[in-house]
Amino acid sequence: MSHYKSNLRDIEFNLFEVFGAQEHLGTGPFEAMDPDTAKMVLKEVDRFSRESIWAESFVPTDREPLQLSEDGDIPHPAIGRARRMQVAAPSLQHAVMIEAVEKHNPEVIVIDEIGR
């Protein structure tokens, strides 16, 4: 079981009392959603966040800072077997992305452009 605990009561209060979400439910893109169904979905998301097998995988990231090793591996337990590929220059970025797909066959690619 995860250590996560949401404040469902405050979330519902903000959505329905502060922001008036019920005025938009049943119309436009929210046509199939009524207030009771919306509250049920929130409760299920809360339960999933606390009790699912995925909830435990996020615990280390809450308690341990991310540590990047010098060789490009990311040893943090929440990341799993992820690889980090650094790009020497912005002009090489697309070539490195192609290499990642062709050689490593990733399920997901995360592109982080914090620095230049």
PyMOL commands that place a pseudoatom at each C-alpha (Angstrom):
pseudoatom trace, name=CA, resn=MET, resi=1, chain=A, elem=C, hetatm=0, pos=[0.000, 0.000, 0.000]
pseudoatom trace, name=CA, resn=SER, resi=2, chain=A, elem=C, hetatm=0, pos=[1.268, 3.457, -0.905]
pseudoatom trace, name=CA, resn=HIS, resi=3, chain=A, elem=C, hetatm=0, pos=[1.969, 6.257, 1.535]
pseudoatom trace, name=CA, resn=TYR, resi=4, chain=A, elem=C, hetatm=0, pos=[-0.017, 8.612, -0.718]
pseudoatom trace, name=CA, resn=LYS, resi=5, chain=A, elem=C, hetatm=0, pos=[-3.115, 10.190, 0.798]
pseudoatom trace, name=CA, resn=SER, resi=6, chain=A, elem=C, hetatm=0, pos=[-5.214, 12.598, -1.216]
pseudoatom trace, name=CA, resn=ASN, resi=7, chain=A, elem=C, hetatm=0, pos=[-7.556, 15.119, 0.276]
pseudoatom trace, name=CA, resn=LEU, resi=8, chain=A, elem=C, hetatm=0, pos=[-10.606, 14.042, -1.691]
pseudoatom trace, name=CA, resn=ARG, resi=9, chain=A, elem=C, hetatm=0, pos=[-12.968, 16.191, 0.365]
pseudoatom trace, name=CA, resn=ASP, resi=10, chain=A, elem=C, hetatm=0, pos=[-11.013, 19.369, -0.498]
pseudoatom trace, name=CA, resn=ILE, resi=11, chain=A, elem=C, hetatm=0, pos=[-10.768, 18.391, -4.164]
pseudoatom trace, name=CA, resn=GLU, resi=12, chain=A, elem=C, hetatm=0, pos=[-14.541, 17.885, -4.377]
pseudoatom trace, name=CA, resn=PHE, resi=13, chain=A, elem=C, hetatm=0, pos=[-15.157, 21.136, -2.491]
pseudoatom trace, name=CA, resn=ASN, resi=14, chain=A, elem=C, hetatm=0, pos=[-12.946, 23.104, -4.878]
pseudoatom trace, name=CA, resn=LEU, resi=15, chain=A, elem=C, hetatm=0, pos=[-14.442, 21.530, -7.994]
pseudoatom trace, name=CA, resn=PHE, resi=16, chain=A, elem=C, hetatm=0, pos=[-18.086, 21.841, -7.032]
pseudoatom trace, name=CA, resn=GLU, resi=17, chain=A, elem=C, hetatm=0, pos=[-18.314, 24.702, -4.510]
pseudoatom trace, name=CA, resn=VAL, resi=18, chain=A, elem=C, hetatm=0, pos=[-15.512, 27.025, -5.598]
pseudoatom trace, name=CA, resn=PHE, resi=19, chain=A, elem=C, hetatm=0, pos=[-15.295, 26.421, -9.358]
pseudoatom trace, name=CA, resn=GLY, resi=20, chain=A, elem=C, hetatm=0, pos=[-18.895, 25.293, -9.999]
pseudoatom trace, name=CA, resn=ALA, resi=21, chain=A, elem=C, hetatm=0, pos=[-18.001, 22.236, -12.078]
pseudoatom trace, name=CA, resn=GLN, resi=22, chain=A, elem=C, hetatm=0, pos=[-21.604, 20.998, -11.893]
pseudoatom trace, name=CA, resn=GLU, resi=23, chain=A, elem=C, hetatm=0, pos=[-22.636, 23.875, -14.197]
pseudoatom trace, name=CA, resn=HIS, resi=24, chain=A, elem=C, hetatm=0, pos=[-20.494, 22.402, -16.994]
pseudoatom trace, name=CA, resn=LEU, resi=25, chain=A, elem=C, hetatm=0, pos=[-21.274, 18.734, -16.447]
pseudoatom trace, name=CA, resn=GLY, resi=26, chain=A, elem=C, hetatm=0, pos=[-23.911, 17.358, -18.807]
pseudoatom trace, name=CA, resn=THR, resi=27, chain=A, elem=C, hetatm=0, pos=[-23.009, 19.875, -21.522]
pseudoatom trace, name=CA, resn=GLY, resi=28, chain=A, elem=C, hetatm=0, pos=[-20.495, 20.071, -24.377]
pseudoatom trace, name=CA, resn=PRO, resi=29, chain=A, elem=C, hetatm=0, pos=[-17.505, 17.765, -23.947]
pseudoatom trace, name=CA, resn=PHE, resi=30, chain=A, elem=C, hetatm=0, pos=[-18.808, 16.781, -20.476]
pseudoatom trace, name=CA, resn=GLU, resi=31, chain=A, elem=C, hetatm=0, pos=[-22.232, 15.699, -21.761]
pseudoatom trace, name=CA, resn=ALA, resi=32, chain=A, elem=C, hetatm=0, pos=[-21.904, 12.121, -20.460]
pseudoatom trace, name=CA, resn=MET, resi=33, chain=A, elem=C, hetatm=0, pos=[-20.775, 13.215, -16.973]
pseudoatom trace, name=CA, resn=ASP, resi=34, chain=A, elem=C, hetatm=0, pos=[-23.033, 14.208, -14.080]
pseudoatom trace, name=CA, resn=PRO, resi=35, chain=A, elem=C, hetatm=0, pos=[-21.877, 15.345, -10.592]
pseudoatom trace, name=CA, resn=ASP, resi=36, chain=A, elem=C, hetatm=0, pos=[-22.397, 11.892, -9.027]
pseudoatom trace, name=CA, resn=THR, resi=37, chain=A, elem=C, hetatm=0, pos=[-20.391, 10.179, -11.773]
pseudoatom trace, name=CA, resn=ALA, resi=38, chain=A, elem=C, hetatm=0, pos=[-17.630, 12.799, -11.477]
pseudoatom trace, name=CA, resn=LYS, resi=39, chain=A, elem=C, hetatm=0, pos=[-17.405, 12.174, -7.715]
pseudoatom trace, name=CA, resn=MET, resi=40, chain=A, elem=C, hetatm=0, pos=[-17.313, 8.413, -8.319]
pseudoatom trace, name=CA, resn=VAL, resi=41, chain=A, elem=C, hetatm=0, pos=[-14.435, 8.853, -10.817]
pseudoatom trace, name=CA, resn=LEU, resi=42, chain=A, elem=C, hetatm=0, pos=[-12.529, 11.001, -8.294]
pseudoatom trace, name=CA, resn=LYS, resi=43, chain=A, elem=C, hetatm=0, pos=[-13.000, 8.325, -5.608]
pseudoatom trace, name=CA, resn=GLU, resi=44, chain=A, elem=C, hetatm=0, pos=[-11.756, 5.623, -7.967]
pseudoatom trace, name=CA, resn=VAL, resi=45, chain=A, elem=C, hetatm=0, pos=[-8.687, 7.681, -8.950]
pseudoatom trace, name=CA, resn=ASP, resi=46, chain=A, elem=C, hetatm=0, pos=[-8.017, 8.216, -5.239]
pseudoatom trace, name=CA, resn=ARG, resi=47, chain=A, elem=C, hetatm=0, pos=[-8.301, 4.472, -4.566]
pseudoatom trace, name=CA, resn=PHE, resi=48, chain=A, elem=C, hetatm=0, pos=[-6.069, 3.618, -7.541]
pseudoatom trace, name=CA, resn=SER, resi=49, chain=A, elem=C, hetatm=0, pos=[-3.456, 6.150, -6.393]
pseudoatom trace, name=CA, resn=ARG, resi=50, chain=A, elem=C, hetatm=0, pos=[-3.271, 4.519, -2.976]
pseudoatom trace, name=CA, resn=GLU, resi=51, chain=A, elem=C, hetatm=0, pos=[-3.842, 0.811, -3.624]
pseudoatom trace, name=CA, resn=SER, resi=52, chain=A, elem=C, hetatm=0, pos=[-2.685, -0.140, -7.121]
pseudoatom trace, name=CA, resn=ILE, resi=53, chain=A, elem=C, hetatm=0, pos=[0.577, -1.902, -7.828]
pseudoatom trace, name=CA, resn=TRP, resi=54, chain=A, elem=C, hetatm=0, pos=[1.708, 1.265, -9.643]
pseudoatom trace, name=CA, resn=ALA, resi=55, chain=A, elem=C, hetatm=0, pos=[1.305, 3.406, -6.526]
pseudoatom trace, name=CA, resn=GLU, resi=56, chain=A, elem=C, hetatm=0, pos=[4.304, 1.752, -4.846]
pseudoatom trace, name=CA, resn=SER, resi=57, chain=A, elem=C, hetatm=0, pos=[6.582, 2.458, -7.805]
pseudoatom trace, name=CA, resn=PHE, resi=58, chain=A, elem=C, hetatm=0, pos=[6.454, 6.192, -7.071]
pseudoatom trace, name=CA, resn=VAL, resi=59, chain=A, elem=C, hetatm=0, pos=[7.440, 5.950, -3.391]
pseudoatom trace, name=CA, resn=PRO, resi=60, chain=A, elem=C, hetatm=0, pos=[11.225, 6.161, -3.979]
pseudoatom trace, name=CA, resn=THR, resi=61, chain=A, elem=C, hetatm=0, pos=[10.915, 9.356, -6.012]
pseudoatom trace, name=CA, resn=ASP, resi=62, chain=A, elem=C, hetatm=0, pos=[9.123, 11.007, -3.122]
pseudoatom trace, name=CA, resn=ARG, resi=63, chain=A, elem=C, hetatm=0, pos=[11.872, 10.154, -0.644]
pseudoatom trace, name=CA, resn=GLU, resi=64, chain=A, elem=C, hetatm=0, pos=[15.138, 10.041, -2.613]
pseudoatom trace, name=CA, resn=PRO, resi=65, chain=A, elem=C, hetatm=0, pos=[16.654, 12.695, -4.877]
pseudoatom trace, name=CA, resn=LEU, resi=66, chain=A, elem=C, hetatm=0, pos=[17.373, 11.739, -8.478]
pseudoatom trace, name=CA, resn=GLN, resi=67, chain=A, elem=C, hetatm=0, pos=[20.993, 10.625, -8.890]
pseudoatom trace, name=CA, resn=LEU, resi=68, chain=A, elem=C, hetatm=0, pos=[22.478, 10.561, -12.389]
pseudoatom trace, name=CA, resn=SER, resi=69, chain=A, elem=C, hetatm=0, pos=[25.661, 8.544, -12.769]
pseudoatom trace, name=CA, resn=GLU, resi=70, chain=A, elem=C, hetatm=0, pos=[28.424, 9.792, -15.031]
pseudoatom trace, name=CA, resn=ASP, resi=71, chain=A, elem=C, hetatm=0, pos=[28.100, 7.058, -17.673]
pseudoatom trace, name=CA, resn=GLY, resi=72, chain=A, elem=C, hetatm=0, pos=[24.535, 8.032, -18.590]
pseudoatom trace, name=CA, resn=ASP, resi=73, chain=A, elem=C, hetatm=0, pos=[22.700, 5.334, -16.613]
pseudoatom trace, name=CA, resn=ILE, resi=74, chain=A, elem=C, hetatm=0, pos=[19.953, 6.437, -14.278]
pseudoatom trace, name=CA, resn=PRO, resi=75, chain=A, elem=C, hetatm=0, pos=[20.189, 4.134, -11.253]
pseudoatom trace, name=CA, resn=HIS, resi=76, chain=A, elem=C, hetatm=0, pos=[17.195, 5.539, -9.368]
pseudoatom trace, name=CA, resn=PRO, resi=77, chain=A, elem=C, hetatm=0, pos=[14.873, 2.596, -8.509]
pseudoatom trace, name=CA, resn=ALA, resi=78, chain=A, elem=C, hetatm=0, pos=[11.722, 4.387, -9.661]
pseudoatom trace, name=CA, resn=ILE, resi=79, chain=A, elem=C, hetatm=0, pos=[13.151, 4.826, -13.157]
pseudoatom trace, name=CA, resn=GLY, resi=80, chain=A, elem=C, hetatm=0, pos=[13.803, 1.109, -13.622]
pseudoatom trace, name=CA, resn=ARG, resi=81, chain=A, elem=C, hetatm=0, pos=[15.973, 0.150, -16.593]
pseudoatom trace, name=CA, resn=ALA, resi=82, chain=A, elem=C, hetatm=0, pos=[15.778, 3.564, -18.285]
pseudoatom trace, name=CA, resn=ARG, resi=83, chain=A, elem=C, hetatm=0, pos=[18.726, 4.857, -20.298]
pseudoatom trace, name=CA, resn=ARG, resi=84, chain=A, elem=C, hetatm=0, pos=[19.897, 8.440, -20.602]
pseudoatom trace, name=CA, resn=MET, resi=85, chain=A, elem=C, hetatm=0, pos=[21.332, 9.578, -23.913]
pseudoatom trace, name=CA, resn=GLN, resi=86, chain=A, elem=C, hetatm=0, pos=[23.014, 12.961, -23.857]
pseudoatom trace, name=CA, resn=VAL, resi=87, chain=A, elem=C, hetatm=0, pos=[23.155, 15.181, -26.935]
pseudoatom trace, name=CA, resn=ALA, resi=88, chain=A, elem=C, hetatm=0, pos=[26.446, 17.013, -27.488]
pseudoatom trace, name=CA, resn=ALA, resi=89, chain=A, elem=C, hetatm=0, pos=[24.910, 19.821, -29.557]
pseudoatom trace, name=CA, resn=PRO, resi=90, chain=A, elem=C, hetatm=0, pos=[21.309, 20.861, -30.335]
pseudoatom trace, name=CA, resn=SER, resi=91, chain=A, elem=C, hetatm=0, pos=[21.952, 20.192, -34.048]
pseudoatom trace, name=CA, resn=LEU, resi=92, chain=A, elem=C, hetatm=0, pos=[22.529, 16.494, -33.239]
pseudoatom trace, name=CA, resn=GLN, resi=93, chain=A, elem=C, hetatm=0, pos=[19.304, 16.025, -31.313]
pseudoatom trace, name=CA, resn=HIS, resi=94, chain=A, elem=C, hetatm=0, pos=[17.330, 14.421, -34.125]
pseudoatom trace, name=CA, resn=ALA, resi=95, chain=A, elem=C, hetatm=0, pos=[20.193, 12.006, -34.921]
pseudoatom trace, name=CA, resn=VAL, resi=96, chain=A, elem=C, hetatm=0, pos=[20.381, 10.903, -31.278]
pseudoatom trace, name=CA, resn=MET, resi=97, chain=A, elem=C, hetatm=0, pos=[16.600, 10.345, -31.195]
pseudoatom trace, name=CA, resn=ILE, resi=98, chain=A, elem=C, hetatm=0, pos=[16.822, 8.178, -34.337]
pseudoatom trace, name=CA, resn=GLU, resi=99, chain=A, elem=C, hetatm=0, pos=[19.695, 6.209, -32.779]
pseudoatom trace, name=CA, resn=ALA, resi=100, chain=A, elem=C, hetatm=0, pos=[17.652, 5.682, -29.596]
pseudoatom trace, name=CA, resn=VAL, resi=101, chain=A, elem=C, hetatm=0, pos=[14.722, 4.267, -31.562]
pseudoatom trace, name=CA, resn=GLU, resi=102, chain=A, elem=C, hetatm=0, pos=[16.806, 2.123, -33.928]
pseudoatom trace, name=CA, resn=LYS, resi=103, chain=A, elem=C, hetatm=0, pos=[19.245, 0.643, -31.405]
pseudoatom trace, name=CA, resn=HIS, resi=104, chain=A, elem=C, hetatm=0, pos=[17.334, 0.575, -28.115]
pseudoatom trace, name=CA, resn=ASN, resi=105, chain=A, elem=C, hetatm=0, pos=[13.698, 0.034, -29.199]
pseudoatom trace, name=CA, resn=PRO, resi=106, chain=A, elem=C, hetatm=0, pos=[12.223, 2.140, -26.360]
pseudoatom trace, name=CA, resn=GLU, resi=107, chain=A, elem=C, hetatm=0, pos=[8.594, 2.075, -25.291]
pseudoatom trace, name=CA, resn=VAL, resi=108, chain=A, elem=C, hetatm=0, pos=[8.770, 5.744, -24.236]
pseudoatom trace, name=CA, resn=ILE, resi=109, chain=A, elem=C, hetatm=0, pos=[11.121, 8.608, -25.049]
pseudoatom trace, name=CA, resn=VAL, resi=110, chain=A, elem=C, hetatm=0, pos=[11.364, 11.584, -22.686]
pseudoatom trace, name=CA, resn=ILE, resi=111, chain=A, elem=C, hetatm=0, pos=[13.013, 14.698, -24.079]
pseudoatom trace, name=CA, resn=ASP, resi=112, chain=A, elem=C, hetatm=0, pos=[14.325, 17.103, -21.485]
pseudoatom trace, name=CA, resn=GLU, resi=113, chain=A, elem=C, hetatm=0, pos=[15.497, 20.465, -22.785]
pseudoatom trace, name=CA, resn=ILE, resi=114, chain=A, elem=C, hetatm=0, pos=[16.419, 22.265, -19.556]
pseudoatom trace, name=CA, resn=GLY, resi=115, chain=A, elem=C, hetatm=0, pos=[19.868, 23.373, -20.699]
pseudoatom trace, name=CA, resn=ARG, resi=116, chain=A, elem=C, hetatm=0, pos=[21.326, 24.623, -23.940]
for i in range(1, 116): cmd.bond("trace and resi %d" % i, "trace and resi %d" % (i + 1))
show_as sticks, trace
zoom trace
